[in-house]
Amino acid sequence: MDNNQSDGRKRINIALGAEVEIVQKHHQRTGELTEGFVKRILTKSPNHPHGIKVQLDTGEVGRVKKVILENDEKY
C-alpha cells in the first residue's frame, strides 16, 4: 500500500469520520469499491480477515478495503 492508504482489516486503523473505500456485499464478486466517511463501526473484534464492517454517512454498509489518510498521517 502506498503512503496515503492504510489496512482496513484492523479496527485500530479506522476512526469515526475517516475516509474509506468499502466493498458492499452485493459487489464482493466484482470488487467494486464505494468511497465515503465512516458513521459507525459495526465489527466489534480488533481484526477481521475480510475487512472491518462499517456504515458510511450515506447509510451504505460494507467491509473496509482501504483507509484513505491525509498526506501527513502515516500508520
Secondary structure as GFF3:
##gff-version 3
##sequence-region A 1 75
A	DSSP	beta_strand	5	7	.	.	.	ID=ss1
A	DSSP	three_ten_helix	11	13	.	.	.	ID=ss2
A	DSSP	beta_strand	19	23	.	.	.	ID=ss3
A	DSSP	three_ten_helix	25	27	.	.	.	ID=ss4
A	DSSP	beta_strand	33	41	.	.	.	ID=ss5
A	DSSP	beta_strand	53	56	.	.	.	ID=ss6
A	DSSP	beta_strand	61	68	.	.	.	ID=ss7
###
